[in-house]
Amino acid sequence: MAFLLAGSAAAQTAAPSVTVAATRDPVDKSYRKMLAGMDIFERNHALAPQATLRFQLLPRLPTTQLDGITLRVAGDTVSLPVAVAADHTFTLERNAQARQEDAALIASRKTSTLTWRAQVRSPNVPDGMRRLGDLRLECMVGVEAGLLSNNAQVFAWLGELFTSPDRVCNSPEGNYLFFAERPVFAITLKDGNRSATLPLRALYAGGTQTPSTLPYCDCQVLLDRSYYAPIWDRSWSDDTLLAFDDMDGPPGPDDTAIAADHNTTAQMRARLGPAHTINFDSGYQIWRYTYPPARNGGQPAEFTILFGPDSVARKARLREPTLESGPKP
């Protein structure tokens, strides 16, 4: 997909000329686009004034091994090593010669086995939370830098629709996927005295992935960590915090008690009938039931249950829509 290459690289002393014996993979990351992502971070730094920018490598396939991975910027005559931290994040230095040669960022693993993301983190954000302004800036950097990996040839004609930060990050249809640190059961937005739990359609890449579509999704092996944030909804301030309820954590105060006769998948199906079900490679399952809203919020209430690999319920949550305009994926 085509990208608008923006920003100017600061003039630097050219690196020594070398012969680079490498055949570039057509889906290696463009160094120019990565620089453009760094430029858009600087232009929109007000979204996260104290934040820093790094780039992050994530697995795309079950067999992907990130430990020991190496990166380098490779052009026609320049080759620059890129240090990768223990958490698989890195930064890029600006190099005029590499930019001029339209260099590529090449990994020691096949590019098709990796997912790439921008990582924008403000200080003093509590553990288990993310700041919405940081996520807004992550989306803009990620789209501008060309980090999205779901780039099947069949979708290439959509062009600017998927490659414009404004269209992807400022529209409810943008659907830019974020990834939590751990498998997530629920996400709650907190902005001052206002709070709301994201609906299930904001989790697990919308809950609509199938074995045939997963190969085209960045979430291929990260489905249980994937989520959409309401970055487009300006009624939520940049300082809004997203609080994550992990799958492996105990039930919290917002969760619903599960009756003893509803405690297994067989019992739940017998009592409530079939549910919309999402299955994960870990053996965990999410079941979702919907009901007419208790208030005239326009959207149905939903009851979600997390079952473990043993088919026993771990926790559940009842979410009712509010009268205000709630978050959407």
PAKOLGU-743600 format. One line per field, with one value per atom (N, C-alpha, C): atom name; x, y, z; residue in one letter. Coordinates in pm, whole numbers. Atoms other than C-alpha are relative to their C-alpha. Example, Ala and Ser with C-alpha at 12.3 -4.5 7.8 and 13.67 -1.06 7.14 Angstrom:
residues 2
atomo: N  CA  C  N  CA  C .
x: 89  1230  90  -82  1367  -77 .
y: -119  -450  120  -119  -106  109 .
z: 0  780  0  -6  714  73 .
residuo: A  A  A  S  S  S .
END
This chain:
residues 329
atomo: N  CA  C  N  CA  C  N  CA  C  N  CA  C  N  CA  C  N  CA  C  N  CA  C  N  CA  C  N  CA  C  N  CA  C  N  CA  C  N  CA  C  N  CA  C  N  CA  C  N  CA  C  N  CA  C  N  CA  C  N  CA  C  N  CA  C  N  CA  C  N  CA  C  N  CA  C  N  CA  C  N  CA  C  N  CA  C  N  CA  C  N  CA  C  N  CA  C  N  CA  C  N  CA  C  N  CA  C  N  CA  C  N  CA  C  N  CA  C  N  CA  C  N  CA  C  N  CA  C  N  CA  C  N  CA  C  N  CA  C  N  CA  C  N  CA  C  N  CA  C  N  CA  C  N  CA  C  N  CA  C  N  CA  C  N  CA  C  N  CA  C  N  CA  C  N  CA  C  N  CA  C  N  CA  C  N  CA  C  N  CA  C  N  CA  C  N  CA  C  N  CA  C  N  CA  C  N  CA  C  N  CA  C  N  CA  C  N  CA  C  N  CA  C  N  CA  C  N  CA  C  N  CA  C  N  CA  C  N  CA  C  N  CA  C  N  CA  C  N  CA  C  N  CA  C  N  CA  C  N  CA  C  N  CA  C  N  CA  C  N  CA  C  N  CA  C  N  CA  C  N  CA  C  N  CA  C  N  CA  C  N  CA  C  N  CA  C  N  CA  C  N  CA  C  N  CA  C  N  CA  C  N  CA  C  N  CA  C  N  CA  C  N  CA  C  N  CA  C  N  CA  C  N  CA  C  N  CA  C  N  CA  C  N  CA  C  N  CA  C  N  CA  C  N  CA  C  N  CA  C  N  CA  C  N  CA  C  N  CA  C  N  CA  C  N  CA  C  N  CA  C  N  CA  C  N  CA  C  N  CA  C  N  CA  C  N  CA  C  N  CA  C  N  CA  C  N  CA  C  N  CA  C  N  CA  C  N  CA  C  N  CA  C  N  CA  C  N  CA  C  N  CA  C  N  CA  C  N  CA  C  N  CA  C  N  CA  C  N  CA  C  N  CA  C  N  CA  C  N  CA  C  N  CA  C  N  CA  C  N  CA  C  N  CA  C  N  CA  C  N  CA  C  N  CA  C  N  CA  C  N  CA  C  N  CA  C  N  CA  C  N  CA  C  N  CA  C  N  CA  C  N  CA  C  N  CA  C  N  CA  C  N  CA  C  N  CA  C  N  CA  C  N  CA  C  N  CA  C  N  CA  C  N  CA  C  N  CA  C  N  CA  C  N  CA  C  N  CA  C  N  CA  C  N  CA  C  N  CA  C  N  CA  C  N  CA  C  N  CA  C  N  CA  C  N  CA  C  N  CA  C  N  CA  C  N  CA  C  N  CA  C  N  CA  C  N  CA  C  N  CA  C  N  CA  C  N  CA  C  N  CA  C  N  CA  C  N  CA  C  N  CA  C  N  CA  C  N  CA  C  N  CA  C  N  CA  C  N  CA  C  N  CA  C  N  CA  C  N  CA  C  N  CA  C  N  CA  C  N  CA  C  N  CA  C  N  CA  C  N  CA  C  N  CA  C  N  CA  C  N  CA  C  N  CA  C  N  CA  C  N  CA  C  N  CA  C  N  CA  C  N  CA  C  N  CA  C  N  CA  C  N  CA  C  N  CA  C  N  CA  C  N  CA  C  N  CA  C  N  CA  C  N  CA  C  N  CA  C  N  CA  C  N  CA  C  N  CA  C  N  CA  C  N  CA  C  N  CA  C  N  CA  C  N  CA  C  N  CA  C  N  CA  C  N  CA  C  N  CA  C  N  CA  C  N  CA  C  N  CA  C  N  CA  C  N  CA  C  N  CA  C  N  CA  C  N  CA  C  N  CA  C  N  CA  C  N  CA  C  N  CA  C  N  CA  C  N  CA  C  N  CA  C  N  CA  C  N  CA  C  N  CA  C  N  CA  C  N  CA  C  N  CA  C  N  CA  C  N  CA  C  N  CA  C  N  CA  C  N  CA  C  N  CA  C  N  CA  C  N  CA  C  N  CA  C  N  CA  C  N  CA  C  N  CA  C  N  CA  C  N  CA  C  N  CA  C  N  CA  C  N  CA  C  N  CA  C  N  CA  C  N  CA  C  N  CA  C  N  CA  C  N  CA  C  N  CA  C  N  CA  C  N  CA  C  N  CA  C  N  CA  C  N  CA  C  N  CA  C  N  CA  C  N  CA  C  N  CA  C  N  CA  C  N  CA  C  N  CA  C  N  CA  C  N  CA  C  N  CA  C  N  CA  C  N  CA  C  N  CA  C  N  CA  C  N  CA  C  N  CA  C  N  CA  C  N  CA  C  N  CA  C  N  CA  C  N  CA  C  N  CA  C  N  CA  C  N  CA  C  N  CA  C  N  CA  C  N  CA  C  N  CA  C  N  CA  C  N  CA  C  N  CA  C  N  CA  C  N  CA  C  N  CA  C  N  CA  C  N  CA  C  N  CA  C  N  CA  C  N  CA  C  N  CA  C  N  CA  C  N  CA  C  N  CA  C  N  CA  C  N  CA  C  N  CA  C  N  CA  C  N  CA  C  N  CA  C  N  CA  C  N  CA  C  N  CA  C  N  CA  C .
x: 84  0  87  -80  125  -12  0  220  49  -56  274  125  -125  636  17  -1  650  120  -106  907  133  -133  1266  99  -103  1571  109  -108  1834  126  -122  2157  102  -99  2414  117  -116  2758  -30  31  2723  85  -72  2821  98  -96  3120  -69  59  3033  42  -29  3007  -86  81  2875  -93  98  2555  -49  40  2505  -129  130  2134  -107  117  1817  -116  105  1540  -132  136  1209  -93  86  937  -87  80  757  86  -82  1059  -47  50  985  85  -68  1072  60  -67  1329  -60  60  1178  -135  130  834  15  -25  971  38  -35  1127  -123  123  792  -86  71  635  61  -68  896  -34  36  813  -141  138  441  -11  -6  522  39  -44  704  -107  102  429  -123  121  158  35  -47  356  -92  92  89  -101  89  -124  56  -68  134  130  -113  368  124  -115  592  40  -23  590  125  -111  876  -50  38  861  104  -80  997  -82  70  908  11  11  808  -20  20  833  -88  91  556  -9  8  506  -123  109  289  -44  29  310  34  -31  315  147  -140  668  99  -90  807  80  -88  1108  61  -48  1183  133  -128  1471  115  -116  1800  -18  23  1644  90  -83  1863  -66  53  1772  115  -95  1965  -71  46  1897  94  -81  2017  -41  21  2050  91  -86  2251  147  -140  2580  16  -7  2494  -67  58  2428  23  -7  2348  -68  64  2288  -95  100  1985  -8  3  1999  -143  131  1701  9  -1  1625  -58  49  1534  -151  145  1165  -41  24  1197  -45  26  1170  130  -118  1407  -33  12  1465  84  -75  1598  73  -74  1868  -25  16  1834  134  -120  2087  -35  34  2082  27  -34  2254  -101  99  2014  -134  126  1718  9  -16  1855  -7  -2  1903  -129  128  1547  26  -40  1687  -120  103  1487  47  -28  1467  -22  3  1550  22  -12  1499  65  -62  1685  -104  110  1345  -78  83  1113  -102  89  909  -144  138  587  -28  21  644  -10  -3  647  -117  91  401  77  -73  533  -99  84  389  87  -61  478  -33  23  510  21  -3  424  -42  28  442  28  -17  385  41  -40  545  -119  95  343  -138  125  70  2  -1  -30  15  -11  54  -138  128  -221  -92  81  -340  75  -57  -282  -71  55  -337  -50  62  -571  78  -80  -357  121  -112  -63  -44  50  -274  -35  29  -392  129  -127  -31  62  -49  66  -63  70  -196  55  -47  -79  141  -136  285  -1  1  206  -50  54  -4  97  -92  238  129  -125  536  -19  23  370  19  -26  376  -108  107  46  42  -44  105  -111  109  -241  -14  -11  -156  -16  23  -298  -16  5  -270  -141  138  -646  -49  43  -675  82  -93  -398  -69  67  -641  -66  64  -790  90  -95  -472  -14  -3  -514  -97  97  -815  66  -67  -584  136  -134  -271  2  7  -390  -25  24  -347  -132  126  -643  -119  114  -874  -3  -3  -758  -20  -4  -710  -110  103  -991  -138  129  -1276  -39  44  -1487  16  -20  -1431  148  -143  -1051  52  -32  -1017  150  -142  -648  15  -12  -559  115  -101  -373  13  -23  -227  32  -24  -244  123  -117  45  -34  42  -157  -140  136  -475  -103  89  -760  -144  141  -1111  -90  83  -1246  91  -72  -1130  -99  87  -1279  69  -49  -1235  -31  19  -1188  50  -33  -1196  -68  62  -1253  -106  111  -1592  -74  67  -1692  73  -60  -1634  -93  79  -1751  84  -67  -1665  -16  7  -1579  -84  79  -1824  90  -79  -1708  50  -44  -1688  126  -126  -1395  117  -104  -1201  14  -24  -1046  -25  15  -1035  -146  142  -1410  -75  65  -1477  -55  55  -1538  104  -104  -1209  -30  16  -1217  136  -127  -937  42  -35  -956  41  -36  -922  118  -109  -665  135  -130  -367  18  -9  -448  -11  15  -472  128  -115  -187  -20  34  -365  9  5  -297  30  -28  -138  -20  21  -233  -147  142  -609  -52  52  -671  59  -58  -459  -42  31  -606  -124  115  -844  0  17  -978  -26  24  -964  -76  77  -1203  85  -92  -916  -64  68  -1149  -103  109  -1404  57  -61  -1297  -77  67  -1553  79  -94  -1288  130  -119  -992  125  -128  -630  48  -42  -583  -87  80  -847  92  -77  -706  -82  61  -784  52  -36  -786  -30  10  -727  -28  32  -889  49  -63  -671  -80  68  -804  44  -51  -580  -11  20  -671  -127  122  -933  -117  115  -1288  13  -10  -1305  -135  125  -1568  -104  95  -1723  -53  42  -1766  -127  127  -2085  21  -10  -2116  -70  55  -2183  -67  73  -2449  59  -60  -2341  -56  59  -2584  23  -39  -2434  153  -145  -2070  82  -72  -1976  -64  55  -2023  -128  121  -2275  -117  108  -2476  -47  36  -2464  -83  75  -2584  -139  130  -2864  -92  82  -2981  -31  17  -2930  -2  0  -2903  136  -129  -2628  41  -56  -2400  92  -109  -2169  130  -117  -1840  127  -133  -1476  96  -93  -1213  144  -140  -845  91  -96  -538  33  -30  -488  -103  107  -811  -109  103  -998  -107  113  -1337  -70  89  -1546  -137  139  -1923  -71  72  -2152  -149  146  -2529  -42  51  -2721  -147  136  -3046  -48  48  -3274  55  -60  -3120  -98  83  -3246  -47  39  -3258  4  9  -3314  134  -131  -2947  21  -11  -3008  78  -79  -2770  -39  40  -2835  98  -88  -2698  70  -70  -2441  56  -51  -2341  111  -115  -1991  56  -53  -1843  133  -129  -1482  6  -16  -1442  145  -135  -1110  8  -16  -966  -77  78  -1154  -150  142  -1488  -71  57  -1541  12  2  -1638  101  -96  -1365  -58  66  -1557  -95  103  -1841  -24  29  -1954  -127  120  -2288  24  -20  -2258  -131  119  -2558  39  -33  -2543  -51  42  -2566  -69  72  -2771  97  -96  -2456  58  -64  -2266  119  -106  -2049  111  -113  -1717  -34  18  -1709  138  -130  -1431  41 .
y: -119  0  124  -121  344  87  -94  590  134  -131  964  11  -10  1010  143  -135  1309  19  -33  1487  14  -19  1586  -57  57  1402  102  -93  1608  -45  33  1625  -57  64  1390  -43  47  1273  -137  125  993  -112  115  649  -50  53  477  -89  81  316  -144  143  -62  -67  79  -327  -86  73  -473  -118  121  -830  -51  41  -869  20  -14  -925  44  -53  -712  -73  53  -872  117  -112  -659  50  -47  -639  41  -61  -528  144  -132  -198  109  -112  122  94  -92  335  139  -133  649  9  -2  555  1  -2  484  140  -138  832  90  -78  975  -22  26  805  76  -77  967  149  -141  1304  30  -25  1267  -7  2  1180  139  -132  1512  106  -101  1711  -10  20  1564  -36  35  1536  53  -55  1743  -104  106  1427  -73  67  1285  75  -93  1571  -58  54  1365  -139  137  1042  -12  35  874  -99  90  676  -109  114  331  -81  93  66  -140  128  -285  -113  122  -633  -96  96  -884  -123  121  -1244  0  14  -1311  -147  143  -1694  -71  73  -1954  -38  42  -2049  116  -116  -1694  7  -16  -1660  141  -138  -1297  16  -9  -1359  -22  11  -1304  62  -61  -1122  122  -117  -862  79  -91  -562  79  -93  -352  80  -85  -66  -24  37  -175  79  -70  46  -56  47  19  -7  -3  111  16  -23  147  -114  101  -106  44  -54  16  -94  87  -218  80  -60  -142  -85  73  -238  -34  47  -444  -31  19  -432  -137  130  -735  -16  6  -643  10  2  -650  135  -135  -272  62  -64  -40  143  -133  315  6  -18  441  134  -124  699  50  -59  939  -2  6  882  47  -63  1099  -95  88  841  -113  108  561  50  -56  788  24  -29  894  -129  127  531  -79  68  442  -138  124  182  -72  82  -99  -41  54  -209  -151  144  -580  -73  82  -834  -133  131  -1161  -111  95  -1333  41  -34  -1352  106  -110  -1032  -48  50  -1232  -67  63  -1387  103  -106  -1049  95  -114  -781  116  -119  -427  101  -106  -150  113  -111  194  -17  7  217  139  -134  554  -15  18  558  129  -113  850  -51  42  836  8  -6  778  -56  72  569  -126  117  302  -131  133  -61  -53  57  -241  100  -103  80  58  -76  272  134  -135  642  18  -7  722  89  -86  1010  -73  80  770  -91  90  527  76  -80  803  27  -29  892  -129  128  524  -33  29  485  87  -90  790  -38  40  682  -133  132  321  0  -5  403  73  -78  668  -78  76  435  -129  121  149  -126  114  -91  -107  98  -265  -115  117  -619  -68  64  -720  68  -68  -626  -97  97  -904  72  -61  -834  39  -27  -849  134  -125  -537  120  -106  -336  117  -106  -140  103  -95  24  118  -109  233  91  -105  554  -24  27  426  -61  68  208  61  -52  423  147  -138  769  2  -6  835  67  -68  1074  -94  88  814  -119  118  525  36  -30  700  94  -96  957  -41  49  740  -125  122  478  -124  112  261  -34  19  285  -135  133  -27  -30  25  7  -88  96  -291  35  -10  -249  -136  126  -528  25  -9  -563  -83  75  -698  -147  136  -1009  -25  28  -1187  76  -94  -952  -52  36  -1019  121  -120  -664  123  -127  -304  109  -108  -8  133  -136  356  82  -84  604  140  -139  980  88  -74  1178  -86  74  1071  -88  76  909  -132  128  542  -82  88  281  -122  123  -79  -17  20  -144  -122  117  -377  -109  112  -719  24  -23  -597  85  -74  -380  -89  94  -691  -108  119  -983  27  -38  -803  -3  -6  -759  -129  128  -1123  -69  54  -1205  -79  68  -1369  -149  142  -1714  -56  56  -1957  51  -48  -1823  147  -143  -1455  31  -27  -1483  21  -23  -1512  143  -137  -1157  102  -88  -1015  2  -11  -882  -82  68  -1064  -151  143  -1409  -88  76  -1538  86  -93  -1239  36  -32  -1259  34  -23  -1277  125  -124  -961  121  -109  -752  77  -84  -461  126  -131  -144  102  -108  180  113  -109  475  124  -112  696  111  -96  870  84  -63  970  108  -110  1314  37  -23  1307  -63  55  1099  77  -84  1318  -84  69  1232  -65  54  1167  -116  118  893  -121  121  572  -123  129  223  -99  97  -30  -140  133  -392  -104  115  -692  -123  112  -988  -128  130  -1334  -79  84  -1491  65  -64  -1243  -48  40  -1308  90  -87  -1174  131  -131  -802  52  -56  -571  27  -25  -505  -129  127  -875  -51  56  -1075  -139  133  -1374  -103  106  -1702  -104  98  -1931  -139  134  -2286  -85  81  -2432  59  -57  -2212  -5  -11  -2289  -69  67  -2507  36  -30  -2471  -79  81  -2756  58  -58  -2600  133  -131  -2253  -17  23  -2387  -53  56  -2582  108  -103  -2276  117  -122  -1993  -22  28  -2164  30  -23  -2123  146  -135  -1819  25  -34  -1633  -34  54  -1805  37  -28  -1701  -95  98  -1972  47  -41  -1910  -122  110  -2126  -52  40  -2134  -96  84  -2333  80  -87  -2038  31  -38  -1940  122  -109  -1624  -29  15  -1666  134  -127  -1372  -23  -4  -1338  147  -137  -1024  3  -17  -889  140  -138  -591  89  -88  -291  33  -36  -211  143  -138  153  25  -27  317  49  -37  322  -29  27  193  -126  119  -102  -105  103  -439  -10  38  -534  -130  123  -812  -63  80  -1086  -87  75  -1227  -87  96  -1532  -52  59  -1653  -141  139  -2031  -42  51  -2203  -122  121  -2499  -120  109  -2724  20  -31  -2568  49  -57  -2418  152  -146  -2050  61  -71  -1823  130  -125  -1493  44  -47  -1306  147  -143  -950  34  -52  -787  145  -137  -470  52  -65  -244  132  -126  48  118  -123  400  91  -96  690  87  -82  880  -80  69  801  -76  83  511  -26  27  392  -105  96  203  -40  40  6  88 .
z: 0  0  0  13  -90  122  -112  182  -48  23  172  84  -73  265  46  -54  497  88  -93  706  -69  54  650  98  -86  783  22  -30  960  -71  71  762  97  -84  904  -86  71  811  -59  67  556  58  -52  679  -106  97  516  -101  106  184  15  -3  192  -105  92  -38  83  -78  102  -81  72  -10  59  -54  60  -104  86  -133  87  -87  13  -23  4  95  -31  35  -66  114  -113  270  118  -105  476  20  -31  648  -67  66  464  104  -92  646  -13  20  493  72  -66  621  152  -144  966  45  -32  965  -5  8  855  125  -125  1157  116  -104  1381  -13  22  1222  50  -43  1287  152  -146  1649  52  -45  1686  -27  34  1511  91  -82  1735  143  -134  2057  110  -99  2233  50  -46  2251  121  -110  2490  27  -9  2589  65  -72  2819  -49  45  2620  -86  88  2441  -105  110  2115  -16  40  2053  -100  87  1799  62  -67  1900  -100  79  1747  79  -61  1818  -91  83  1699  -89  94  1396  -15  12  1395  131  -125  1677  9  1  1572  8  -1  1583  129  -115  1815  -7  1  1905  74  -72  2146  -98  87  1969  -137  131  1674  -18  32  1501  -111  102  1286  -61  62  1037  -107  108  799  -118  115  454  -123  126  147  -107  108  -173  45  -42  -4  150  -143  364  75  -88  638  143  -135  990  97  -99  1285  88  -89  1504  126  -127  1871  39  -44  1992  150  -145  2366  38  -47  2577  -14  17  2548  -146  144  2166  -54  50  2127  -48  55  1944  -40  57  1827  -127  124  1494  3  19  1430  -142  133  1140  -73  82  861  -140  127  551  -118  111  328  -13  4  425  -53  50  359  -150  142  22  -84  73  -80  16  -23  24  63  -67  264  59  -64  419  139  -132  782  -7  23  768  132  -120  1046  -34  20  1094  0  18  1088  -124  114  791  42  -36  788  18  -10  742  134  -131  1087  111  -101  1265  -14  -4  1366  62  -44  1416  55  -56  1632  51  -73  1761  147  -144  2138  58  -60  2295  146  -142  2674  77  -90  2910  137  -136  3256  96  -111  3573  -33  26  3408  85  -90  3665  -77  58  3596  -35  42  3409  -65  66  3242  -118  109  2922  -10  16  2848  -143  132  2557  -96  88  2423  -55  48  2401  -114  103  2200  -128  119  1967  -79  66  1893  -55  50  1857  -135  125  1586  -113  105  1392  -46  35  1406  -75  60  1322  -143  136  1017  -92  84  885  -28  16  938  -78  77  750  81  -86  1044  -6  7  972  -90  74  852  -78  74  728  -135  128  372  -116  107  158  -134  133  -214  -39  39  -248  53  -59  -27  -48  35  -194  -69  75  -412  91  -91  -102  32  -8  -85  118  -101  108  114  -106  303  122  -111  514  32  -21  492  39  -45  596  150  -144  970  36  -30  963  -19  27  810  95  -86  1024  147  -144  1359  46  -38  1351  -48  47  1229  77  -69  1411  -88  91  1102  -18  20  1130  48  -53  1348  4  -22  1437  123  -110  1654  94  -105  1981  67  -69  2191  146  -144  2569  37  -47  2774  23  -33  2868  -59  47  2751  84  -68  2835  2  -14  2964  -18  8  2993  9  -5  2946  40  -48  3135  -21  18  3036  124  -117  3321  -32  31  3261  104  -110  3581  66  -61  3718  -100  105  3389  -23  30  3318  -88  86  3069  -34  42  2987  -149  144  2625  -33  40  2448  -57  48  2333  -142  138  1973  -7  -4  2083  39  -38  2191  -106  80  2005  -150  140  1667  -44  32  1682  27  -27  1770  -123  125  1405  -80  76  1304  -15  30  1146  -42  47  1053  -137  134  698  -2  -1  797  90  -94  1078  -68  63  839  -53  49  721  114  -115  1073  81  -89  1288  128  -125  1571  -11  30  1428  122  -123  1751  125  -112  1969  14  2  1934  138  -134  2309  65  -51  2360  -83  93  2077  43  -33  2124  -86  61  1963  111  -97  2164  -71  63  2102  -22  22  1985  -83  86  1741  76  -75  2008  93  -74  2133  127  -128  2414  114  -98  2593  -12  4  2686  -22  18  2611  130  -130  2984  48  -34  2984  19  -25  3130  -37  28  3004  103  -102  3288  -52  58  3185  107  -85  3353  -75  69  3257  16  -7  3182  122  -108  3444  136  -129  3718  68  -72  3988  -38  25  3951  77  -62  4025  45  -52  4177  -109  109  3834  -62  58  3758  67  -44  3803  58  -60  4035  -89  84  3854  90  -80  3996  -19  3  4077  -114  106  3823  -139  129  3545  -17  -16  3621  -109  107  3321  -134  133  2947  -24  20  2948  78  -80  3230  -58  55  3074  -127  123  2739  31  -37  2908  59  -65  3106  -94  80  2854  -150  142  2517  -63  69  2254  9  -9  2276  -118  94  2043  71  -66  2121  -74  55  2068  68  -52  2108  -20  7  2179  3  5  2125  139  -138  2504  57  -51  2543  69  -60  2698  -105  86  2557  59  -39  2569  -57  43  2555  18  -6  2483  -26  16  2534  -5  7  2441  39  -50  2586  -37  19  2524  110  -102  2704  111  -115  3052  -12  25  2945  -150  143  2609  -54  48  2519  -147  142  2167  -32  24  2204  104  -96  2370  116  -109  2708  -39  32  2696  126  -110  2934  -55  51  2876  110  -95  3044  -53  35  3044  56  -39  3050  -19  10  3114  -88  82  2923  54  -61  3167  -13  23  3055  124  -121  3402  -7  7  3426  97  -83  3557  54  -41  3566  -109  92  3400  26  -16  3342  -78  65  3262  -34  44  3056  -59  52  3003  -65  65  2757  81  -69  2898  -99  86  2766  -79  73  2665  -113  111  2351  53  -58  2461  -99  86  2323  -105  108  1996  -49  52  1829  -115 .
residuo: M  M  M  A  A  A  F  F  F  L  L  L  L  L  L  A  A  A  G  G  G  S  S  S  A  A  A  A  A  A  A  A  A  Q  Q  Q  T  T  T  A  A  A  A  A  A  P  P  P  S  S  S  V  V  V  T  T  T  V  V  V  A  A  A  A  A  A  T  T  T  R  R  R  D  D  D  P  P  P  V  V  V  D  D  D  K  K  K  S  S  S  Y  Y  Y  R  R  R  K  K  K  M  M  M  L  L  L  A  A  A  G  G  G  M  M  M  D  D  D  I  I  I  F  F  F  E  E  E  R  R  R  N  N  N  H  H  H  A  A  A  L  L  L  A  A  A  P  P  P  Q  Q  Q  A  A  A  T  T  T  L  L  L  R  R  R  F  F  F  Q  Q  Q  L  L  L  L  L  L  P  P  P  R  R  R  L  L  L  P  P  P  T  T  T  T  T  T  Q  Q  Q  L  L  L  D  D  D  G  G  G  I  I  I  T  T  T  L  L  L  R  R  R  V  V  V  A  A  A  G  G  G  D  D  D  T  T  T  V  V  V  S  S  S  L  L  L  P  P  P  V  V  V  A  A  A  V  V  V  A  A  A  A  A  A  D  D  D  H  H  H  T  T  T  F  F  F  T  T  T  L  L  L  E  E  E  R  R  R  N  N  N  A  A  A  Q  Q  Q  A  A  A  R  R  R  Q  Q  Q  E  E  E  D  D  D  A  A  A  A  A  A  L  L  L  I  I  I  A  A  A  S  S  S  R  R  R  K  K  K  T  T  T  S  S  S  T  T  T  L  L  L  T  T  T  W  W  W  R  R  R  A  A  A  Q  Q  Q  V  V  V  R  R  R  S  S  S  P  P  P  N  N  N  V  V  V  P  P  P  D  D  D  G  G  G  M  M  M  R  R  R  R  R  R  L  L  L  G  G  G  D  D  D  L  L  L  R  R  R  L  L  L  E  E  E  C  C  C  M  M  M  V  V  V  G  G  G  V  V  V  E  E  E  A  A  A  G  G  G  L  L  L  L  L  L  S  S  S  N  N  N  N  N  N  A  A  A  Q  Q  Q  V  V  V  F  F  F  A  A  A  W  W  W  L  L  L  G  G  G  E  E  E  L  L  L  F  F  F  T  T  T  S  S  S  P  P  P  D  D  D  R  R  R  V  V  V  C  C  C  N  N  N  S  S  S  P  P  P  E  E  E  G  G  G  N  N  N  Y  Y  Y  L  L  L  F  F  F  F  F  F  A  A  A  E  E  E  R  R  R  P  P  P  V  V  V  F  F  F  A  A  A  I  I  I  T  T  T  L  L  L  K  K  K  D  D  D  G  G  G  N  N  N  R  R  R  S  S  S  A  A  A  T  T  T  L  L  L  P  P  P  L  L  L  R  R  R  A  A  A  L  L  L  Y  Y  Y  A  A  A  G  G  G  G  G  G  T  T  T  Q  Q  Q  T  T  T  P  P  P  S  S  S  T  T  T  L  L  L  P  P  P  Y  Y  Y  C  C  C  D  D  D  C  C  C  Q  Q  Q  V  V  V  L  L  L  L  L  L  D  D  D  R  R  R  S  S  S  Y  Y  Y  Y  Y  Y  A  A  A  P  P  P  I  I  I  W  W  W  D  D  D  R  R  R  S  S  S  W  W  W  S  S  S  D  D  D  D  D  D  T  T  T  L  L  L  L  L  L  A  A  A  F  F  F  D  D  D  D  D  D  M  M  M  D  D  D  G  G  G  P  P  P  P  P  P  G  G  G  P  P  P  D  D  D  D  D  D  T  T  T  A  A  A  I  I  I  A  A  A  A  A  A  D  D  D  H  H  H  N  N  N  T  T  T  T  T  T  A  A  A  Q  Q  Q  M  M  M  R  R  R  A  A  A  R  R  R  L  L  L  G  G  G  P  P  P  A  A  A  H  H  H  T  T  T  I  I  I  N  N  N  F  F  F  D  D  D  S  S  S  G  G  G  Y  Y  Y  Q  Q  Q  I  I  I  W  W  W  R  R  R  Y  Y  Y  T  T  T  Y  Y  Y  P  P  P  P  P  P  A  A  A  R  R  R  N  N  N  G  G  G  G  G  G  Q  Q  Q  P  P  P  A  A  A  E  E  E  F  F  F  T  T  T  I  I  I  L  L  L  F  F  F  G  G  G  P  P  P  D  D  D  S  S  S  V  V  V  A  A  A  R  R  R  K  K  K  A  A  A  R  R  R  L  L  L  R  R  R  E  E  E  P  P  P  T  T  T  L  L  L  E  E  E  S  S  S  G  G  G  P  P  P  K  K  K  P  P  P .
END
